[in-house]
Each structure stands twice: as C-alpha cells, then as structure tokens.
Amino acid sequence: MSRDMSDVTTEGQARCGHHGRSGVAGLASVFQTWWSRRHGHAPPAGDTGARPLPTERQAGPDESVLWRMRTTVKDEPGSLAALCMALAGQRVDILSLQTHPLAEGTVDEFLLRAPGGLMASELTQLVARAGGVDTWMERGDAHDLMDAPTRVLGLAARTALDAAELPLALRQLLGRCTIRQLPATPVGGGRGPEGVPLDGVLEDTVMRLRAPEGGVITVERPYLPFTPTEFARARALVELDARLGPRVPRGRDVLTLPEGNEITVRRAGPGDLEAAREMHERCSSRTLSMRYHGPVGDADRYLNHLLSPRFGRTLAVQTASGRVVGLGHLLWDGDETEVALLVEDKWQRRGIGAELLERLVAMAAEAGCESVYAVTQASNTGMVAAMRGLGLPLDYQIEEGTLVITARLGVDAGLVRVTNAEAP
C-alpha cells in the first residue's frame, strides 16, 4: 500500500475516547499534553511522503533525480509550450503530465527527471521565468512512475475489497494530508457534526465529503490547495465505498497453540459485535482496565466503533467452538498508527497476544506505516513483552503510570511475516 497514509486520523477516535490513547474515561491531562506536542496540524517531517527538498548535495551532476512539480499557467495557447521548452533547455525530461483546469488558468502537474546538479530553487526560478506561478515541488520516487488512471483504478479496486481501505486510498490519492472522520452520532454522546451537501464542499486546502455511514470526512492539505479534479476523484472513491456498503475480507488462519488447542485468526467487523460483548463479560475488571485505562462499565458501547472498518482493521481470535477470545485493533491515528489488544483471562499467556500483535504490525507495514504505538499501563508486563518480542526498535515514554511504546518499522518490518488472515 501507499507510503503516503501516515497522516490518516479519525476524529471519532480522538474525540470520542474509544481507543488506547484516551481510553474510556480519558487519560490524565499531562498525557494530553504529550498528545498535543506530538500531533500538530503540520505535515510530519519524518513522513515518507514529505520528501524534503535537497540541500546542496543529494545527487551528483551525472545522476538524475525525479521531481514532482505543480505550477499554474495561463489558460492560453502557447503557455504550456513555453514551460516545456524552458525545461528542455536544462535537459529536464517530462515523464508525465496531468492538467487540472481552473476557472482562471490551469494547474499542470509534472513528473520530471532532472540532472542531479540542478537544484530545486533553480527549477523553481526556471519555471517562474517561463510563466509558471504558485509552483510547488517535492522529490519523487519510483512509485510516481505509475500513470494516474492506473493508480486510481488500483485504489478503487482496493477500496472495493475492504472498507478499511477508504482512508488509506484517499491518502494515497491526495498525498500528504490529514483525514478526519466525524461520525453522525459521536460515540461518547453529544451533538454530531454539521452536515455537508450531497456533492460535498471544496474550500481551497480543505474538502468535506459525506461519510458512507453518515457523518463527515474532512481532508486538509495546508501546503497545497486541492484542485476540482482531485475533489472529483476523492468524491468518486467515497461514493464507491458507500454503494458497496460494509465489507470485511474473509481470509483466516487456523493455528495450533503450544498446549494443542486450535484457534482461528481472522478479520473481524461489525458482525462480531455480540461476540465481542460476550467476551467483555467474561473478562475480569483488571483485564478490561489494562485495555481501556480507566472505568470499564461503559466499554461495551465503544465496541461498535472499534469494530468498524472505517477506522482501522480488527483481528479476532476464536476457538474451535466459535467463541471469540481475543481482539486486536489497528487504528488509523495520525503518523503513528495505534495497536491495541484484548485477550480473555483464561486464554492469556498462551502466545495469543504476541500472535495478534505480530500480524497487526505486518498489516501496518503493508499499509506503509513508519511506526506503530501501544498505550498501556506501566504494570502491563504482558504488553511490554509482546512489543519487545517484535524485534523492532522501540521508544518508551511514561507519564503518571501510562506507558507509550512506539515501534519503528522501517525496513526491519519486512521481517514480520504476513499471513492469509490479513489478505482478502
């Protein structure tokens, strides 16, 4: 999947307090300070999609460099030709070109192969002299060589197979952006978001669309305005998702635990709500408290949100009799996707949590995530051991008994195996 999904988030999670960072009752204020410090609205500097402009030396003069460039030119004969001639004069090869018509002028989007010695500032000045304005550039890579129709069709196919793909598909379609989804009825109660027209709303660097299940999807890209063409593509993806309705891939794996019991690991969705509630009833207060970081009396009402593929992916572990005894969640939440686990007391310390975590991390790596984090209590030695068992670089931060463990994926995540339970 895309290297560009890392800013996907859901207001339904952040505001309604259903997942690890906020828990059922909310974390301490000191921890909220940590949250705000790490999650500003600017694109993250470490995002693989946020390819920074090079300094003085990233490629030699005999090497070539890929650039993605957008610029606005006048909508008149010869304006694009003048720009192409200027680029050709500096031995810049145009690999692909898309045009985005506006009311006044045209936004031209290029994929360029330029000599390594030609700096971004020089390219920008060259374009300005040829009549381009509001020019934006960033480094490209091999992923950008795929033509736009093929890429959009691939995103539509992925969205059709799995409802959890919609935010990721939007992120890959639109590049570095923040995607927020507000449910029509907030999980924690209160007033829902103001509705948007059927066709959505486009306002420069912000677009708002009707979410398939109600509510609003807001997409923000402060560094680059959206074009009407991008808006139409995003709206088409959301409409496709709405027409297809809820869907979860059916892949599953049957595993044998060390003591001989067989379990099945599979994708879970809203249809597992009742089984998940029954598992909650069988869990001790301590186990639920470890998972939800606070009073657990109202935990059940958050399950419907957690199981929704709109906000991430869920794996369920069930016994040979069909009873669900474990749940693992991968939640799209900014540039550090969250993992969360719950295993029924009688089935703990049998390797189920480690198995779930390994699979969730593999799914995150497939989705292009650079890191995943888990929020737990410092006394939860089982979760700490499971994270350490991944064999990945870990960062620890603790605030008033709340422990945040971040695993950095990178190339090492390729060592985590991907199994049939994660495939359609």
Kinemage of the C-alpha trace (Angstrom):
@kinemage 1
@onewidth
@group {chain A} dominant
@subgroup {mainchain}
@vectorlist {calphas} color= white
{ca met a 1} P 0.000 0.000 0.000
{ca ser a 2} L 0.874 3.609 -0.024
{ca arg a 3} L 3.851 5.152 1.609
{ca asp a 4} L 1.559 8.180 1.992
{ca met a 5} L -1.043 7.124 4.528
{ca ser a 6} L 0.726 8.365 7.608
{ca asp a 7} L -1.499 11.370 8.411
{ca val a 8} L -4.790 9.483 8.357
{ca thr a 9} L -6.734 10.074 11.576
{ca thr a 10} L -10.324 9.885 12.730
{ca glu a 11} L -11.989 12.437 14.899
{ca gly a 12} L -14.314 9.673 16.006
{ca gln a 13} L -11.336 8.175 17.818
{ca ala a 14} L -9.615 11.285 19.074
{ca arg a 15} L -12.743 12.986 20.404
{ca cys a 16} L -14.871 10.073 21.500
{ca gly a 17} L -12.204 8.426 23.628
{ca his a 18} L -12.688 4.877 22.466
{ca his a 19} L -9.154 3.763 21.912
{ca gly a 20} L -5.881 3.416 23.770
{ca arg a 21} L -4.661 6.971 23.925
{ca ser a 22} L -7.776 8.345 25.508
{ca gly a 23} L -9.366 5.217 26.960
{ca val a 24} L -12.974 5.098 28.076
{ca ala a 25} L -12.717 7.823 30.666
{ca gly a 26} L -9.773 9.774 29.208
{ca leu a 27} L -6.131 9.916 30.238
{ca ala a 28} L -4.527 12.370 32.618
{ca ser a 29} L -4.015 15.960 31.468
{ca val a 30} L -0.248 15.539 31.479
{ca phe a 31} L -0.656 12.789 28.920
{ca gln a 32} L -2.875 15.013 26.789
{ca thr a 33} L -0.005 17.490 26.732
{ca trp a 34} L 2.184 14.733 25.320
{ca trp a 35} L -0.502 14.041 22.703
{ca ser a 36} L -0.747 17.648 21.528
{ca arg a 37} L 3.024 18.024 21.438
{ca arg a 38} L 3.370 15.067 19.083
{ca his a 39} L 0.316 15.701 16.888
{ca gly a 40} L 0.273 19.160 15.388
{ca his a 41} L -1.517 20.005 12.174
{ca ala a 42} L 1.595 20.472 10.038
{ca pro a 43} L 2.717 17.548 7.901
{ca pro a 44} L 5.199 15.434 9.891
{ca ala a 45} L 8.814 15.993 8.927
{ca gly a 46} L 9.535 12.298 9.020
{ca asp a 47} L 6.693 11.324 6.691
{ca thr a 48} L 7.980 9.302 3.764
{ca gly a 49} L 5.611 11.308 1.620
{ca ala a 50} L 7.104 14.559 2.892
{ca arg a 51} L 10.213 14.226 0.773
{ca pro a 52} L 12.187 17.327 1.794
{ca leu a 53} L 13.869 19.443 -0.802
{ca pro a 54} L 17.538 18.505 -1.052
{ca thr a 55} L 20.282 20.556 0.457
{ca glu a 56} L 23.419 21.211 -1.523
{ca arg a 57} L 24.253 17.595 -2.297
{ca gln a 58} L 21.983 14.631 -2.789
{ca ala a 59} L 22.841 13.571 -6.318
{ca gly a 60} L 25.898 14.038 -8.498
{ca pro a 61} L 25.768 16.031 -11.753
{ca asp a 62} L 25.851 12.823 -13.796
{ca glu a 63} L 22.923 11.333 -11.882
{ca ser a 64} L 19.243 12.015 -12.489
{ca val a 65} L 16.622 12.977 -9.922
{ca leu a 66} L 12.840 12.556 -10.031
{ca trp a 67} L 10.752 15.579 -9.104
{ca arg a 68} L 7.033 16.076 -8.700
{ca met a 69} L 6.043 19.617 -9.641
{ca arg a 70} L 2.844 21.623 -9.793
{ca thr a 71} L 2.570 25.049 -11.278
{ca thr a 72} L -0.230 27.292 -12.525
{ca val a 73} L -0.059 28.740 -16.028
{ca lys a 74} L -2.358 30.988 -18.011
{ca asp a 75} L -5.083 29.232 -19.948
{ca glu a 76} L -3.992 30.495 -23.344
{ca pro a 77} L -2.274 28.981 -26.395
{ca gly a 78} L 1.481 28.575 -26.037
{ca ser a 79} L 1.718 28.876 -22.246
{ca leu a 80} L 2.382 25.165 -21.688
{ca ala a 81} L 4.713 25.022 -24.696
{ca ala a 82} L 6.834 27.847 -23.266
{ca leu a 83} L 7.176 25.975 -19.983
{ca cys a 84} L 8.137 22.721 -21.724
{ca met a 85} L 10.736 24.470 -23.855
{ca ala a 86} L 12.294 26.064 -20.763
{ca leu a 87} L 12.575 22.669 -19.064
{ca ala a 88} L 14.010 21.062 -22.184
{ca gly a 89} L 16.670 23.784 -22.318
{ca gln a 90} L 18.023 22.490 -18.994
{ca arg a 91} L 17.862 18.811 -20.082
{ca val a 92} L 14.809 18.175 -17.871
{ca asp a 93} L 12.740 15.258 -19.172
{ca ile a 94} L 8.945 15.355 -18.713
{ca leu a 95} L 7.862 11.815 -17.819
{ca ser a 96} L 4.180 12.545 -17.244
{ca leu a 97} L 1.812 15.484 -17.290
{ca gln a 98} L -1.675 15.994 -15.846
{ca thr a 99} L -3.732 19.125 -16.302
{ca his a 100} L -6.218 20.418 -13.726
{ca pro a 101} L -8.425 23.120 -15.312
{ca leu a 102} L -9.453 26.005 -13.064
{ca ala a 103} L -11.867 28.889 -13.570
{ca glu a 104} L -8.839 31.021 -14.423
{ca gly a 105} L -5.669 29.323 -15.552
{ca thr a 106} L -4.630 25.683 -15.428
{ca val a 107} L -2.693 23.713 -12.825
{ca asp a 108} L -0.144 21.497 -14.570
{ca glu a 109} L 1.255 18.556 -12.605
{ca phe a 110} L 4.550 17.120 -13.872
{ca leu a 111} L 6.771 14.184 -13.084
{ca leu a 112} L 10.244 15.306 -14.105
{ca arg a 113} L 13.623 13.642 -14.477
{ca ala a 114} L 16.251 16.332 -13.970
{ca pro a 115} L 20.053 16.331 -13.876
{ca gly a 116} L 21.306 15.781 -10.334
{ca gly a 117} L 23.168 19.055 -10.334
{ca leu a 118} L 20.006 21.089 -10.907
{ca met a 119} L 18.682 22.284 -7.577
{ca ala a 120} L 15.037 22.780 -6.623
{ca ser a 121} L 15.452 26.535 -6.336
{ca glu a 122} L 16.903 26.671 -9.854
{ca leu a 123} L 13.985 24.667 -11.240
{ca thr a 124} L 11.505 26.946 -9.499
{ca gln a 125} L 13.165 30.068 -10.922
{ca leu a 126} L 13.233 28.479 -14.376
{ca val a 127} L 9.502 27.765 -14.208
{ca ala a 128} L 8.751 31.290 -12.972
{ca arg a 129} L 10.615 32.827 -15.901
{ca ala a 130} L 8.544 30.642 -18.251
{ca gly a 131} L 5.289 31.963 -16.757
{ca gly a 132} L 4.513 29.445 -14.009
{ca val a 133} L 3.195 30.749 -10.680
{ca asp a 134} L 2.410 29.172 -7.308
{ca thr a 135} L 4.950 26.453 -8.042
{ca trp a 136} L 5.248 23.527 -5.648
{ca met a 137} L 7.921 20.812 -5.809
{ca glu a 138} L 8.990 17.718 -3.924
{ca arg a 139} L 11.227 14.768 -4.628
{ca gly a 140} L 9.631 11.864 -6.485
{ca asp a 141} L 10.382 8.170 -6.466
{ca ala a 142} L 9.616 5.013 -8.425
{ca his a 143} L 6.032 4.901 -7.130
{ca asp a 144} L 5.289 8.087 -9.053
{ca leu a 145} L 6.084 6.430 -12.399
{ca met a 146} L 2.659 4.752 -12.423
{ca asp a 147} L 0.252 6.709 -14.592
{ca ala a 148} L -2.719 8.387 -12.921
{ca pro a 149} L -5.562 6.257 -14.404
{ca thr a 150} L -3.825 3.018 -13.388
{ca arg a 151} L -3.201 4.344 -9.883
{ca val a 152} L -6.809 5.497 -9.410
{ca leu a 153} L -8.187 2.181 -10.685
{ca gly a 154} L -5.920 0.327 -8.254
{ca leu a 155} L -7.174 2.442 -5.363
{ca ala a 156} L -10.782 1.790 -6.398
{ca ala a 157} L -10.136 -1.963 -6.516
{ca arg a 158} L -8.594 -1.954 -3.031
{ca thr a 159} L -11.474 0.107 -1.683
{ca ala a 160} L -13.968 -2.324 -3.217
{ca leu a 161} L -12.344 -5.281 -1.446
{ca asp a 162} L -12.112 -3.806 2.045
{ca ala a 163} L -13.952 -0.918 3.728
{ca ala a 164} L -10.862 -0.250 5.865
{ca glu a 165} L -9.052 0.884 2.710
{ca leu a 166} L -11.009 4.112 2.181
{ca pro a 167} L -8.882 6.438 4.346
{ca leu a 168} L -5.688 4.861 3.024
{ca ala a 169} L -6.869 5.174 -0.567
{ca leu a 170} L -7.725 8.844 -0.046
{ca arg a 171} L -4.321 9.404 1.498
{ca gln a 172} L -2.508 7.832 -1.444
{ca leu a 173} L -4.691 9.665 -3.930
{ca leu a 174} L -4.130 13.093 -2.377
{ca gly a 175} L -0.624 12.819 -0.926
{ca arg a 176} L 0.325 14.262 2.438
{ca cys a 177} L -2.926 15.315 4.052
{ca thr a 178} L -4.870 14.942 7.270
{ca ile a 179} L -8.100 12.960 7.032
{ca arg a 180} L -10.617 13.296 9.854
{ca gln a 181} L -13.887 11.420 10.112
{ca leu a 182} L -16.658 12.548 12.436
{ca pro a 183} L -19.459 10.020 12.974
{ca ala a 184} L -23.038 11.252 12.660
{ca thr a 185} L -23.612 10.315 16.308
{ca pro a 186} L -20.464 10.686 18.468
{ca val a 187} L -19.587 7.551 20.406
{ca gly a 188} L -19.333 9.463 23.667
{ca gly a 189} L -22.668 11.177 23.105
{ca gly a 190} L -23.360 14.784 22.291
{ca arg a 191} L -24.041 16.624 19.073
{ca gly a 192} L -22.857 15.267 15.742
{ca pro a 193} L -21.064 17.281 13.048
{ca glu a 194} L -22.817 19.745 10.796
{ca gly a 195} L -23.871 18.001 7.593
{ca val a 196} L -22.452 18.702 4.164
{ca pro a 197} L -24.259 18.832 0.805
{ca leu a 198} L -24.603 15.620 -1.183
{ca asp a 199} L -21.837 16.691 -3.572
{ca gly a 200} L -19.505 17.774 -0.778
{ca val a 201} L -17.668 21.047 -0.260
{ca leu a 202} L -14.289 22.173 -1.646
{ca glu a 203} L -12.643 25.172 0.024
{ca asp a 204} L -9.083 25.710 -1.203
{ca thr a 205} L -6.985 23.447 1.072
{ca val a 206} L -9.975 21.704 2.713
{ca met a 207} L -12.562 19.331 1.308
{ca arg a 208} L -15.551 17.897 3.152
{ca leu a 209} L -17.452 14.840 1.996
{ca arg a 210} L -20.405 12.840 3.291
{ca ala a 211} L -19.106 9.739 5.055
{ca pro a 212} L -20.610 6.483 3.710
{ca glu a 213} L -22.223 5.585 7.052
{ca gly a 214} L -23.210 9.149 7.927
{ca gly a 215} L -21.164 11.947 9.374
{ca val a 216} L -18.433 13.899 7.629
{ca ile a 217} L -15.000 13.160 6.172
{ca thr a 218} L -12.740 16.212 6.214
{ca val a 219} L -9.489 16.268 4.244
{ca glu a 220} L -6.944 19.037 4.822
{ca arg a 221} L -3.736 19.742 2.912
{ca pro a 222} L -2.471 23.130 4.091
{ca tyr a 223} L 0.650 23.165 1.932
{ca leu a 224} L -1.131 22.696 -1.425
{ca pro a 225} L -4.687 23.636 -2.486
{ca phe a 226} L -6.904 20.897 -3.874
{ca thr a 227} L -7.994 21.132 -7.488
{ca pro a 228} L -11.533 20.371 -8.700
{ca thr a 229} L -10.109 17.274 -10.417
{ca glu a 230} L -8.735 15.927 -7.130
{ca phe a 231} L -12.009 16.722 -5.412
{ca ala a 232} L -13.961 14.788 -8.056
{ca arg a 233} L -11.642 11.768 -7.701
{ca ala a 234} L -11.946 11.750 -3.908
{ca arg a 235} L -15.720 12.079 -4.101
{ca ala a 236} L -15.892 9.156 -6.554
{ca leu a 237} L -13.921 6.918 -4.147
{ca val a 238} L -16.228 7.799 -1.256
{ca glu a 239} L -19.321 7.198 -3.409
{ca leu a 240} L -17.960 3.792 -4.444
{ca asp a 241} L -17.393 2.880 -0.809
{ca ala a 242} L -20.921 3.991 0.119
{ca arg a 243} L -22.537 1.959 -2.671
{ca leu a 244} L -20.706 -1.235 -1.699
{ca gly a 245} L -21.607 -0.969 1.992
{ca pro a 246} L -19.883 -2.767 4.914
{ca arg a 247} L -17.435 -5.487 3.853
{ca val a 248} L -14.546 -7.282 5.522
{ca pro a 249} L -12.125 -9.731 3.850
{ca arg a 250} L -12.814 -13.361 4.749
{ca gly a 251} L -9.268 -14.669 4.988
{ca arg a 252} L -8.458 -16.745 8.086
{ca asp a 253} L -5.677 -18.912 9.542
{ca val a 254} L -6.023 -21.924 11.823
{ca leu a 255} L -3.167 -22.185 14.332
{ca thr a 256} L -2.241 -24.697 16.998
{ca leu a 257} L -1.222 -23.348 20.404
{ca pro a 258} L 1.678 -24.954 22.341
{ca glu a 259} L -0.737 -26.980 24.517
{ca gly a 260} L -2.521 -28.332 21.429
{ca asn a 261} L -5.626 -26.116 21.227
{ca glu a 262} L -6.568 -24.911 17.749
{ca ile a 263} L -7.526 -21.274 17.252
{ca thr a 264} L -8.594 -19.304 14.203
{ca val a 265} L -7.292 -15.814 13.452
{ca arg a 266} L -9.429 -13.782 11.058
{ca arg a 267} L -10.527 -10.276 10.189
{ca ala a 268} L -13.423 -9.015 12.295
{ca gly a 269} L -16.078 -6.385 11.732
{ca pro a 270} L -19.434 -5.059 12.971
{ca gly a 271} L -20.944 -8.517 12.643
{ca asp a 272} L -18.783 -9.624 15.577
{ca leu a 273} L -20.267 -7.057 17.954
{ca glu a 274} L -22.301 -9.512 20.034
{ca ala a 275} L -19.407 -11.982 20.326
{ca ala a 276} L -17.112 -9.143 21.415
{ca arg a 277} L -19.604 -8.022 24.073
{ca glu a 278} L -19.812 -11.563 25.407
{ca met a 279} L -16.017 -11.667 25.614
{ca his a 280} L -16.088 -8.425 27.589
{ca glu a 281} L -18.460 -10.031 30.066
{ca arg a 282} L -16.038 -12.919 30.575
{ca cys a 283} L -13.030 -10.635 31.095
{ca ser a 284} L -12.032 -9.539 34.576
{ca ser a 285} L -12.160 -5.900 35.594
{ca arg a 286} L -8.368 -5.863 35.748
{ca thr a 287} L -8.036 -7.097 32.152
{ca leu a 288} L -10.521 -4.525 30.872
{ca ser a 289} L -8.836 -1.804 32.897
{ca met a 290} L -5.475 -2.697 31.361
{ca arg a 291} L -7.012 -2.340 27.908
{ca tyr a 292} L -9.153 0.767 28.382
{ca his a 293} L -7.118 2.665 31.017
{ca gly a 294} L -9.996 3.610 33.265
{ca pro a 295} L -13.505 2.667 34.436
{ca val a 296} L -14.794 -0.114 32.238
{ca gly a 297} L -18.536 -0.035 32.867
{ca asp a 298} L -19.226 1.715 29.547
{ca ala a 299} L -16.582 -0.064 27.486
{ca asp a 300} L -19.135 -2.092 25.538
{ca arg a 301} L -20.610 0.925 23.802
{ca tyr a 302} L -17.272 1.657 22.138
{ca leu a 303} L -17.020 -1.766 20.523
{ca asn a 304} L -19.190 -0.877 17.554
{ca his a 305} L -16.803 1.944 16.737
{ca leu a 306} L -13.709 -0.170 17.305
{ca leu a 307} L -15.026 -2.932 15.058
{ca ser a 308} L -15.894 -0.552 12.232
{ca pro a 309} L -13.529 -0.980 9.267
{ca arg a 310} L -13.875 2.751 8.653
{ca phe a 311} L -11.400 3.456 11.440
{ca gly a 312} L -8.904 0.639 11.012
{ca arg a 313} L -8.632 -3.120 10.981
{ca thr a 314} L -9.536 -5.671 13.619
{ca leu a 315} L -8.359 -9.263 14.031
{ca ala a 316} L -10.370 -11.734 16.080
{ca val a 317} L -9.183 -14.967 17.680
{ca gln a 318} L -11.840 -17.646 18.067
{ca thr a 319} L -11.762 -21.152 19.467
{ca ala a 320} L -12.834 -24.348 17.718
{ca ser a 321} L -16.322 -23.836 19.196
{ca gly a 322} L -16.552 -20.366 17.600
{ca arg a 323} L -16.130 -18.318 20.800
{ca val a 324} L -14.155 -15.076 20.365
{ca val a 325} L -11.390 -14.955 22.994
{ca gly a 326} L -9.152 -12.183 21.665
{ca leu a 327} L -9.305 -8.956 19.683
{ca gly a 328} L -6.511 -6.921 18.145
{ca his a 329} L -7.090 -3.467 16.681
{ca leu a 330} L -5.008 -1.473 14.216
{ca leu a 331} L -6.372 2.085 14.300
{ca trp a 332} L -5.519 4.771 11.745
{ca asp a 333} L -4.446 7.598 14.022
{ca gly a 334} L -2.033 10.127 12.587
{ca asp a 335} L 1.571 9.360 11.761
{ca glu a 336} L 1.878 6.650 14.423
{ca thr a 337} L -0.835 4.042 13.900
{ca glu a 338} L -2.104 2.550 17.158
{ca val a 339} L -2.213 -1.131 18.067
{ca ala a 340} L -4.419 -2.385 20.913
{ca leu a 341} L -5.025 -5.890 22.264
{ca leu a 342} L -7.575 -7.603 24.482
{ca val a 343} L -7.313 -11.309 25.358
{ca glu a 344} L -9.776 -13.083 27.614
{ca asp a 345} L -8.270 -14.002 31.015
{ca lys a 346} L -8.486 -17.788 30.577
{ca trp a 347} L -6.592 -17.538 27.274
{ca gln a 348} L -3.789 -15.248 28.377
{ca arg a 349} L -0.122 -16.326 28.484
{ca arg a 350} L -0.577 -18.737 25.587
{ca gly a 351} L 1.015 -16.580 22.900
{ca ile a 352} L -2.274 -15.203 21.526
{ca gly a 353} L -1.411 -11.571 22.234
{ca ala a 354} L 2.013 -11.916 20.595
{ca glu a 355} L 0.431 -13.592 17.562
{ca leu a 356} L -2.126 -10.798 17.190
{ca leu a 357} L 0.477 -8.083 17.635
{ca glu a 358} L 2.816 -9.592 15.053
{ca arg a 359} L 0.040 -9.747 12.490
{ca leu a 360} L -1.160 -6.207 13.204
{ca val a 361} L 2.355 -4.851 12.799
{ca ala a 362} L 2.703 -6.724 9.500
{ca met a 363} L -0.535 -5.110 8.327
{ca ala a 364} L 0.754 -1.677 9.357
{ca ala a 365} L 3.974 -2.269 7.436
{ca glu a 366} L 1.978 -3.280 4.352
{ca ala a 367} L -0.004 -0.049 4.682
{ca gly a 368} L 3.198 1.985 4.603
{ca cys a 369} L 3.232 2.997 8.279
{ca glu a 370} L 6.599 4.083 9.621
{ca ser a 371} L 5.730 3.222 13.211
{ca val a 372} L 3.040 1.836 15.487
{ca tyr a 373} L 2.400 2.661 19.117
{ca ala a 374} L 0.686 0.950 22.018
{ca val a 375} L -0.704 2.735 25.056
{ca thr a 376} L -0.923 0.700 28.237
{ca gln a 377} L -0.240 0.810 31.937
{ca ala a 378} L 3.307 0.531 33.147
{ca ser a 379} L 2.302 -2.590 35.088
{ca asn a 380} L 1.138 -4.403 31.937
{ca thr a 381} L 4.217 -6.606 31.571
{ca gly a 382} L 2.479 -8.831 29.014
{ca met a 383} L 2.072 -5.992 26.508
{ca val a 384} L 5.624 -4.818 27.118
{ca ala a 385} L 6.929 -8.332 26.485
{ca ala a 386} L 4.867 -8.652 23.308
{ca met a 387} L 6.214 -5.381 21.928
{ca arg a 388} L 9.767 -6.384 22.778
{ca gly a 389} L 9.171 -9.717 21.085
{ca leu a 390} L 8.707 -7.959 17.735
{ca gly a 391} L 12.448 -7.447 17.486
{ca leu a 392} L 11.962 -3.861 16.281
{ca pro a 393} L 13.485 -0.598 17.579
{ca leu a 394} L 11.320 0.642 20.468
{ca asp a 395} L 10.839 4.014 22.143
{ca tyr a 396} L 9.316 4.253 25.626
{ca gln a 397} L 7.586 7.193 27.268
{ca ile a 398} L 5.821 7.075 30.621
{ca glu a 399} L 3.571 9.712 32.179
{ca glu a 400} L 1.912 9.087 35.560
{ca gly a 401} L 1.733 5.346 35.080
{ca thr a 402} L 0.675 5.475 31.422
{ca leu a 403} L 3.228 3.840 29.160
{ca val a 404} L 3.508 4.565 25.437
{ca ile a 405} L 5.655 2.136 23.461
{ca thr a 406} L 6.422 3.085 19.868
{ca ala a 407} L 7.862 0.516 17.459
{ca arg a 408} L 9.664 1.941 14.459
{ca leu a 409} L 9.029 -0.256 11.448
{ca gly a 410} L 11.235 0.803 8.549
{ca val a 411} L 12.942 -1.946 6.603
{ca asp a 412} L 13.028 -4.207 9.630
{ca ala a 413} L 9.242 -4.542 9.432
{ca gly a 414} L 9.755 -6.721 6.394
{ca leu a 415} L 10.909 -9.430 8.780
{ca val a 416} L 7.404 -9.607 10.231
{ca arg a 417} L 5.517 -12.274 8.318
{ca val a 418} L 2.266 -11.569 6.528
{ca thr a 419} L -0.355 -14.296 6.754
{ca asn a 420} L -3.524 -15.293 4.969
{ca ala a 421} L -5.690 -13.782 7.726
{ca glu a 422} L -4.690 -10.330 6.519
{ca ala a 423} L -5.439 -10.977 2.865
{ca pro a 424} L -8.787 -10.623 1.149
